[in-house]
């Protein structure tokens, strides 16, 4: 049985100091149901809430029933999925499986995070929970610090300077400037990137995302329900979750994101498609090196070539692998465990021709991938637009 996405909704990404986590989630769910007004709470069989930081940032557990009730889905079975930055991808995977198995005909996935009303120190401590506490966290290393180590190693192996990674944030900002829901709606130049202050060398301020508040929701339904709705349909052609050893130093090759490759291969195999069929992508790209390693590990580019391909325009909306068309983590904003839902919202817009100035012409096949930690958990979703 096939599963389809019949509604998506998202809030502005930003610093929502006067709004609660429940308020943001409710707005996203209402926007998603606006695409399927004939459905209401009685049609929903399951709610999955994706969130990485509720205990540390929102002082809230039991987030499933808490946000389901706030969104008007009182009494519907609801649970929270936590897989750090991969939370939304894993939650969507669960929702799709529930619909495909016949366990329910309609499932709602809510990705929500509220972090900006807390100080930087507890936020960094919360984010660092995605690392190995015993061998990494105890030494005070952050996820940004780990990505910086990988970037340094990549530069050493392939002879790049840090300037070679500029195309990734430059592309992200160019696209975010056209996205009304993005956090940073302005363009940057390679020269501005080059002059930015260091954060964790060789990463600088313009190659590091900002963790922000936001919520996005997706309604997953059976084919029978999807076919009752007018307009194009978005089929979830493949979805897969894979994991790798959490300790970066214990991996045979730290520059090879094994979980990213494995989950992509399985999802594409389910869809009976190849990398060459993918026309638009959303990846975990809080830093340029993260996008580089994901692209190369999945096989879109040969190892050591992604920065050159990006410099030649491959990741722009008219390129070979259009990336971050809504701004990505860097410029749309990093919404932690909710990021995967924002990815799906953008790709649905792309596949229905509603992505505005960043529309990829003729897009019919899309791939979304989120990572928890530094490639510890990877969740990949393949979407296909149908008339």
N, C-alpha and C positions, 0 to 999 in steps of 0.2 A: 504494500500500500504506500503510495506516494504522500509526502507532506508538502504543504504549500504555505508560503507567507502571504497573509491576506490583509495585514495592516501593520504599519510602523508609525512610531511617534517619538519625538525627542525634545528635550528642553534646550535652551541656550546653555552652552558650556561657559562657566564663569565662576565668580565669587559671589555666591548667593547667601550673603550673611544673614538676611532677614527671612530666609525660607528654610523649611525643614526638609529632611530626607523624604518624609512621607508626602510633603507638598510637591516636591519635584517628581517623585514617582507617579503620583496621581495625574499630574499634567501629561506625562508621557503616555500613560495608559489611555487617557481620554483621547489624545491625538491618534493613537493607534486604532481605537474603536470607531473613530470618525470615518475610517476607510471601510468599515463593515458595520453600518448602523443597524442592520437587521439582527445583529448579535448582541447579547447582553450577558450578565453574570450567570444566568441559568444554563447557558451553552458551554461555559468554560469548565473543563474537567480537571485542570491542574494549573497551578501557578508556580513558576520557578523564578526565584529572586537571585540575581547574581550580584555579589558584593564581596569586597576583599577586606574592608577596614571598619566595619560597623562597630565592633566591640571597642577598638582603640580610638576611633574618631567620633562615633555617634553614641557611644555608651548604650548600645542596643543589641540584644540578641533576639532570637525568635523572629528574625527579619521576614521570614516567609509570611506568616499570618499578619504580622504588623503592617507590611506594605500592601498585602492583598486587601486587607480590610480598609486601609486608607484609600485604595483605588476603587472601592465599591464592590470588591469581589469577596464579600464576607461569606464565610462558610465553605469556600472552595479549598480543597486540599492544597497546601502551599508549603514550600520548603526553600531554604537558602542553599545556594551552591557557592562554595569558596574554593578558588584555585588561583589565588593572587590575581595577577593581571589577565589570566586566562579564564576567569570566572564566567564571563558572559558566553564565551564559546562553548564551555563545558555545559552550561545551563541550556543553551540552544540545542546542543547534542542530545541532552536528556529529553527535552520537549519533543524533538523530532522523533526520537525512539518511541516515546509514549504514543504519539499519533500514528506512527507506522505500525505499531503492534496492535492498535485498536483499543488500547487502554483508555484513550479518550479521543474525542473528535476535534476538540479545540484546546490548545494550551497557550498560556500567556507567559512570556519571558520578560522580566523587568531587570534592567541593569541600573543600579543607582549607587552613587557615592556622594558623601558630604564631608569635606575635609578642610575647607579654607577658614573655618572659624576656630581652628586649633593652631597652636604655635608650630614653627618648623621642626623643632626637635622631636616632639611626639609623632609628627607625621613621618619624619625620616625613620624613626624607630619602628613605626607600623609598617612602612614599606619594606624595611630590612627583614621583616619576618618571613619574606619570600625566599630568603637565602638560607643556607644551612647554619642553624644557630650554634652548633657545637664547634664547627671548624671554620666558619666564616663570620657569622654575626658576633661572636665573642670578641673578635679582633676589631670590631667597629667599622668594617667595610660596608659600604652602601651598594645598592644595585648600580647606581651611576658610576661608582668606583670600579665595579666589576666590568661594566661595559667599556670604561676607559682603559682598563688593562687589556681587554680584547682588541680595542682599537690600536693600542700601542703595538701589540703583537702582530696585528694585520699589517700595519705600516712597515714593520720590520721585515715581515716575510715577503711583501710584494713591492716594496720600494716606494710607497706613497708618502706624501706629506699630508698634514691635516687639511690643507686647502682642498684636497681631492674629494673630501666629503661634503663640501659646500653645496653641491647640486641638490642634496636631499632636503635640507631646511629651506633652501631658496625655492624649490618646487612646492614644498608644503605651504609656505607663506603666500606664494603667488595664487594658489588655489583657495586658501582660507580667506584671502581678501575678497573673494566672491561668495563666501558662505556666511549668511547672516547669523548662523548659530555658532560660529567659531569664536574662540577666545581671543585670538590675535588676528584681526582682520586688516593686516597691512603687509606689504611686500618688503623683502630685504634683498640685498645684493651680496654677491660673493665677496666684495671688498668689505662690506659691513661685517660679514661673517668672520673674515680674516682678522679684523680688529677687535672682536668681542673679547671680553674678559674671560680668563680661564675659570672653570668650575672644578674639574678633575682632569688635569692634563693627560691627554691632548684634547679632551672635550671642553668646549667653551660654552658661554651662556646661550649662544644662538644655535648650539647643537644639543641642547637639553630641553626636554619638554617641561611644562608646568602642570603639576597635578591640580585639578580643579573639580568643582561641583557639577553634577548633572545627572540626568536620568534619561534612559531610552527604553522603549518597549516594542516588542514584536509579538504578533499573534500568529500562531502556527495552527493550521487546520488540515483536515483530511481533504482528499481530492474531491469527494462528493460535495463538501461545503464550498470549496474554492470554485467549483464549476457553476455554482449558483450565482456567483458574483459577476458583474459586468467588467469588461476591460481586460487587460493583460494579466496573466498569472505568473507568479514567481515560484518555481519549484525548487525545493531543497534537494538537489541531485546527489549530494554526498556530504557526510559530516563524520569527522573522526577526531579522537583524542589520543595523544601519545605522550609519554613521559621519558625523561632522561635522569641520570643521577643528579641530585641537587647540588653536589659539591663541584664547583667549576674546576678546581685543581685535580679532581679525580678522573676527569674525562680524558680519554686517549687523545682526542684532538679538540681543544677548546673552541677552535674556529669552525667546527662542524656542528651545526645545530641538528642533532640526530632526531629529536622529537619533532622539529619543524618539518623535516623531510619525510619522516614516517607518516605523520598525520596527513600531510598533503598527498602523498602517494595513495593512501587508503581512500581518502575522500574522492580523489579523481578517479580511482578505479571503480568505486561505487557509482560514480556518475558516468562511467564509460567514456571519459574524456582524457585529454592529455594536457600538459603545460601549454602546448601551442594553441589550444582552444581557448585559453583564458584571455579575456580582452580587457579586464580592469581588475585591480587588486587593492585590498586594504590589508596592511601588515602592521605588526607591532614595530613602530618606528619612533620611539622616544628620542633616539639618537641615530645619526646616519649610519653608524656601524651596525646597529641592530637590523636596519633594512638591508644593508649589504650582505650580512651573514645569512639572513633569511632567504633572500633572493638566490644566493649562491648555493646554500644548503639544499633548497628545494629543487634546484637545477634550472632555474630560469636563465642563469648566466654561469659561465665557467668560473672556477675559483680564481680570484684575483682580478676579475674584469668588471665587476658591477660599478665601481666608481667611474671608470672610463665610459661605460655605457650610459650612466646617468648624465655625465658631462656632455654626451652627444644627444641628449634629449629623450632618451628611452623611457624615462619615468614621467614625462609630461603627458597631459591628456591626449596628445596626438602621437605619442611614442609607442614603442613595442610593448612595454609593460606599464601602462598608466597607473600611477601610485599616488595615494594620499590626495585624491581629487576633492575632498572636503577640508583638507588641511592636515590630516593625519594627527598623530599624537602631538607632534611638535607645535602646530599652529591651531588646529581645532581645539586642542587641549587634551591632556592625558586624564581620563576619567577612571583610572585604575580598573577595578573589576567591572565597570560598566562600559569600558571602551569597545568591547566586542559588539555590543548592541548598537553603538554609534556606527561601527563599521557596516553592519547589516543595513541600517537605515540608509546610509549613503549608497550602498550597492543596489538596494531596491530602487532608489531614485535613478541611478544610472541605467538599470535594466528596463525601467519604464519611461526613459527619456525625459526625466524631470530634474536633472542635475544642473540645469542652468548653464552658465558660461563655461563650466568645467566638464560638460557632458562629453563622454567618449562616444564618438560617432558609431552607430550600429551595434552598441554593446549588447550582447545576449548571454555571455557566460562570464561570471565573476567569481573571484576567490577571496575569502576573508580568513585571516589567520591571527590569532592572539597568542601571546606567550605569558606564562606565569613564571616569575623570576627571570633569570637569564637563560631562557630556553628550557626550563625544567619541565613545564607542562605546555603542550602546544595543542590548540584546537583549531581545526580547519573546516571551513564550510564552503561548499561549491553551490552556487545559485545559477539557475537557468531561467531566462525569461521566455514565456510562452505566449503566443497570441490568443 
